[in-house]
């Protein structure tokens, strides 16, 4: 497992530099669009970019990723999953469920903001500013048309190298994709999603069909 640091995106970008670093139009591109000109971005450069409402800035192995603001359905799916995971981990008091925006610096050229992350809390509480954060045990991305390639390919490969279990929530197909280890194919879950937090006496379960019915306003 590689060492990493965790920082809140909004706060970091306000303090890393005194002069805003503008993104050259030739280097900047939205997810799903090919880059006009490639350059290698560092995590520090991306974190120093000025905030732009409705946009998320990340980079993986030096590739800049710019994603547009999420849709309402995306946020509903995200909120419902966070609530379900939070209810589960709260009983054991061994982990926290954290939503984006939250920067994970995985290496000098990679900073990501997964939609959801689950991080262990061995002391039964959130770490203080001076304490080292434990490596995350779960990353989740809710799929959007503009982010599909990056979620399924670029980020997925990097998350696998980090050794973090990774879920993709496919709202349109109404399935969860679970990526573990170095597998080149995910487990497709359409009925019952299960997961167990280390040291938790119970297993997290999510009825996938019911979950997506609520997301789409059918239940």
C-alpha positions as CSV (number, residue, x, y, z in Angstrom):
1,X,0.0,0.0,0.0
2,X,1.5,3.4,-1.0
3,X,1.6,6.2,1.4
4,X,-0.9,9.0,0.8
5,X,-2.3,12.2,2.3
6,X,-5.8,13.4,2.6
7,X,-6.8,17.1,2.3
8,X,-10.0,19.0,1.9
9,X,-10.0,20.3,-1.6
10,X,-11.5,23.7,-0.9
11,X,-9.2,24.6,1.9
12,X,-6.0,23.4,0.1
13,X,-6.6,25.3,-3.0
14,X,-7.0,28.5,-1.0
15,X,-3.6,28.1,0.8
16,X,-1.2,26.4,-1.6
17,X,-0.4,29.4,-3.7
18,X,-0.7,33.2,-3.5
19,X,-1.2,33.7,-7.2
20,X,-3.9,31.6,-8.8
21,X,-2.5,29.1,-11.3
22,X,-4.6,29.3,-14.5
23,X,-5.1,26.2,-16.6
24,X,-3.9,26.6,-20.2
25,X,-6.7,26.0,-22.6
26,X,-4.5,23.7,-24.6
27,X,-4.0,21.4,-21.6
28,X,-7.4,21.5,-20.1
29,X,-10.1,19.1,-21.1
30,X,-13.3,17.7,-19.8
31,X,-13.8,14.0,-19.0
32,X,-14.9,12.1,-22.0
33,X,-13.1,14.5,-24.4
34,X,-9.6,13.9,-25.8
35,X,-6.8,16.1,-24.7
36,X,-5.7,18.7,-27.3
37,X,-2.2,18.8,-25.8
38,X,-0.9,16.5,-23.2
39,X,1.4,17.6,-20.3
40,X,2.1,16.0,-17.0
41,X,0.4,17.6,-14.1
42,X,1.5,17.2,-10.5
43,X,-0.9,16.7,-7.6
44,X,0.3,20.0,-6.1
45,X,-0.4,21.9,-9.3
46,X,-3.9,20.5,-9.5
47,X,-4.6,21.3,-5.9
48,X,-3.4,24.8,-6.5
49,X,-5.9,25.4,-9.3
50,X,-8.5,28.1,-8.6
51,X,-11.9,26.8,-7.7
52,X,-14.5,26.8,-10.6
53,X,-18.1,26.2,-9.6
54,X,-19.5,23.0,-10.9
55,X,-16.1,21.4,-11.8
56,X,-13.9,18.9,-10.1
57,X,-10.2,18.8,-10.8
58,X,-8.1,15.6,-10.4
59,X,-5.1,14.0,-12.0
60,X,-4.0,10.4,-12.4
61,X,-0.4,9.6,-13.3
62,X,-0.1,13.2,-14.4
63,X,-3.2,13.2,-16.6
64,X,-5.5,16.1,-15.8
65,X,-9.2,15.1,-15.3
66,X,-11.8,17.8,-15.3
67,X,-15.4,16.6,-14.5
68,X,-18.6,18.7,-14.8
69,X,-21.1,19.1,-12.0
70,X,-23.1,16.0,-11.2
71,X,-26.7,15.5,-12.1
72,X,-29.6,15.4,-9.7
73,X,-29.9,11.6,-10.1
74,X,-26.2,11.2,-9.5
75,X,-26.5,13.1,-6.2
76,X,-29.6,11.1,-5.1
77,X,-27.7,7.8,-5.7
78,X,-24.7,9.2,-3.9
79,X,-26.8,10.4,-0.9
80,X,-28.7,7.1,-0.5
81,X,-25.5,5.0,-0.6
82,X,-23.8,7.3,1.9
83,X,-26.8,6.9,4.3
84,X,-26.8,3.1,4.0
85,X,-23.0,2.8,4.5
86,X,-23.1,5.3,7.4
87,X,-25.8,3.4,9.2
88,X,-23.7,0.2,8.9
89,X,-20.3,1.5,10.0
90,X,-21.8,3.6,12.9
91,X,-22.7,0.4,14.8
92,X,-19.1,-0.7,14.9
93,X,-17.5,2.7,15.3
94,X,-14.5,1.5,13.3
95,X,-14.8,3.6,10.1
96,X,-16.0,6.9,8.6
97,X,-17.9,7.3,5.3
98,X,-16.7,10.5,3.6
99,X,-18.2,12.2,0.5
100,X,-16.4,14.3,-2.1
101,X,-14.9,16.8,-2.3
102,X,-12.0,15.3,-0.4
103,X,-8.5,15.1,-2.0
104,X,-6.5,11.8,-1.8
105,X,-2.9,12.4,-2.8
106,X,-1.8,8.9,-3.8
107,X,1.5,9.9,-5.3
108,X,3.2,13.2,-6.5
109,X,1.3,12.9,-9.8
110,X,-2.1,11.6,-8.6
111,X,-4.8,13.4,-6.6
112,X,-8.3,12.0,-6.7
113,X,-11.7,12.8,-5.2
114,X,-13.8,9.7,-5.2
115,X,-17.5,10.3,-4.7
116,X,-17.4,8.2,-1.5
117,X,-14.6,6.8,0.6
118,X,-14.6,4.6,3.6
119,X,-11.6,5.1,5.9
120,X,-10.9,3.1,9.1
121,X,-10.8,4.7,12.5
122,X,-8.8,2.3,14.8
123,X,-9.2,4.7,17.7
124,X,-13.0,4.8,17.3
125,X,-12.9,8.4,16.2
126,X,-11.8,10.7,13.4
127,X,-8.0,11.3,13.5
128,X,-6.9,14.7,14.7
129,X,-4.9,17.1,12.4
130,X,-1.6,15.8,13.8
131,X,-2.4,12.1,13.5
132,X,-1.7,10.1,10.4
133,X,-4.7,9.0,8.5
134,X,-5.2,5.3,7.8
135,X,-5.3,4.1,4.2
136,X,-8.9,3.9,2.8
137,X,-10.6,0.6,2.5
138,X,-13.2,1.5,-0.1
139,X,-13.6,4.0,-2.9
140,X,-16.9,4.5,-4.8
141,X,-17.7,6.4,-8.0
142,X,-21.2,7.0,-9.2
143,X,-21.0,6.8,-13.0
144,X,-21.9,9.7,-15.3
145,X,-21.8,9.7,-19.1
146,X,-19.0,12.2,-19.1
147,X,-16.9,10.3,-16.5
148,X,-17.4,6.7,-17.6
149,X,-14.1,6.2,-19.3
150,X,-12.1,7.6,-16.5
151,X,-14.1,5.8,-13.7
152,X,-13.8,2.5,-15.5
153,X,-10.3,2.7,-16.9
154,X,-8.0,5.5,-15.7
155,X,-9.1,5.7,-12.0
156,X,-9.9,2.0,-11.8
157,X,-6.4,1.0,-12.7
158,X,-4.9,3.5,-10.3
159,X,-7.2,2.4,-7.4
160,X,-6.3,-1.2,-8.1
161,X,-2.6,-0.4,-7.8
162,X,-3.4,1.3,-4.5
163,X,-5.0,-1.9,-3.3
164,X,-8.4,-0.3,-2.5
165,X,-11.6,-2.1,-3.1
166,X,-13.5,-0.1,-5.7
167,X,-17.3,0.1,-6.5
168,X,-18.8,1.7,-9.6
169,X,-22.5,2.6,-9.3
170,X,-24.0,2.4,-12.8
171,X,-27.3,4.3,-12.6
172,X,-28.5,3.5,-16.1
173,X,-27.7,-0.3,-16.0
174,X,-28.8,-0.5,-12.4
175,X,-25.8,-2.5,-11.3
176,X,-22.8,-2.2,-9.0
177,X,-19.4,-3.1,-10.4
178,X,-17.0,-4.4,-7.7
179,X,-13.3,-4.3,-8.5
180,X,-10.9,-6.2,-6.2
181,X,-7.2,-7.0,-6.5
182,X,-5.7,-7.0,-10.0
183,X,-8.7,-8.5,-11.8
184,X,-9.4,-7.2,-15.3
185,X,-13.1,-7.9,-14.9
186,X,-15.5,-6.7,-12.2
187,X,-18.0,-8.6,-10.3
188,X,-21.4,-7.4,-11.6
189,X,-24.0,-7.1,-8.8
190,X,-27.6,-6.7,-9.7
191,X,-29.4,-8.3,-6.8
192,X,-27.7,-8.1,-3.4
193,X,-24.5,-6.2,-2.6
194,X,-22.7,-7.4,0.5
195,X,-19.5,-6.1,2.2
196,X,-18.0,-6.5,5.6
197,X,-15.9,-4.0,7.5
198,X,-13.0,-5.6,9.3
199,X,-14.0,-6.2,12.9
200,X,-17.7,-5.6,12.3
201,X,-19.9,-8.4,13.6
202,X,-22.5,-7.9,10.8
203,X,-22.4,-7.8,7.0
204,X,-23.5,-4.7,5.0
205,X,-26.2,-5.6,2.6
206,X,-27.9,-3.5,0.0
207,X,-30.9,-4.7,-2.1
208,X,-29.7,-3.4,-5.4
209,X,-33.1,-3.4,-7.2
210,X,-34.8,-1.6,-4.4
211,X,-31.9,0.9,-4.2
212,X,-32.1,1.9,-7.9
213,X,-35.9,2.0,-7.8
214,X,-35.6,4.7,-5.0
215,X,-32.9,6.5,-7.0
216,X,-35.2,6.7,-10.0
217,X,-38.2,7.7,-8.0
218,X,-40.1,4.5,-8.6
219,X,-40.4,3.5,-4.9
